[in-house]
C-alpha cells in the first residue's frame, strides 16, 4: 500500500509540474523526483541518501553525459589527431563512469537525468556549428572548463557527501578526472 501511495504521489507531482510548465530540463526533472521521494516516502521506498548527495549524483551524471555527447561530436568533427584521441578516451572513460553511477543511483533510489540539461544542449548546438581548427579549439576550451568544474564538483563531493558508497565512487573517479584535466591542458597548450 505504501508503494502504491508513493507511486500516486510521484505521478501527482509529475502532473502538477506538467501543468505548471514542468521542469526546465532533465536535471530539474530528476531533482524534482528526488525531492518528492525524499519528502513523501520513507523506508525502502524512499531515497537512500540525503538530498545533497542526490544533488551531487544528478550534477555528476549531467556533467559526465555532457562530456560523452560533446566528445562524440569531436570524434566526428575534430581535425587534430590529439583532439580525436582525447575524445575517444572521454567517450570510453565517461561512459564507464556513467554506467557505474547509474548502478549506484539505482541502489540508492536516486533518479538521474535521462539526457543532458538545457545549458549543455545549447553548448553542443553552438559547438556543432564550428568546423576545422575552430572546432578543435572550441572543443578543447570546453573540455578544459568542464573538467575544471567536474574536478571541483568531485573534490567538494569527496569532503561533503555523506553516503559511503557514493563517497567511494567519488574517491575512485577523482584521480581519472584530474588526469583528464592534465591531459586536456597539455593539448590546449599545444594548440596555441
KAFEN-V713484 format. One line per field, one symbol per residue. ss: DSSP state (~ for helix, > for strand, _ for the rest). psi: psi as a letter, one per 30 degrees, with the letter a starting at -180 (. if undefined). burial: + if it has 16 or more other C-alpha atoms within 10 Angstrom, else -. Layout:
BEGIN
ss = ???
psi = ???
burial = ???
END
This chain:
BEGIN
ss = _~~~~~~~~~~~~~~~~~~______~~~~~~~~~~~~~~~__~~~_____~~~~~~~~~~~~~~~~~~~~~~~~~~~___~~~~~~~~~~~~~~~~~~~~~~~~~~~~_________~~~~~~~~~~~___~~~~~~~~~~~~~~~~~~~~~~~~~~~~~___~~~~~~~~~~~~~~~~~~~~~~~~~~~~_
psi = eeeeeeeeeeeeeeeeeeegfllfaeeeeeeeeeeeeeffllbfflkglleeeeeeeeeeeeeeeeeeeeeeeeeefkfkeeeeeeeeeeeeefeeeeeeeeeeeefghkklkfllleeeeeeeeeeffllbeeeeeeeeeeeeeeeeeeeeeeeeeeefkekeeeeeeefeeeeeeeeeeeefeeeeeff.
burial = -----+--++--++----------++++++++++++++--+---+++++-+-+++++++++++++++++++++++-++++-+++-++++++-+++-++--++-++--++++++-+++--++--+--++-+----++++++++++-+++-++-++--++--+----++-+++-++--++-++--++-++----
END
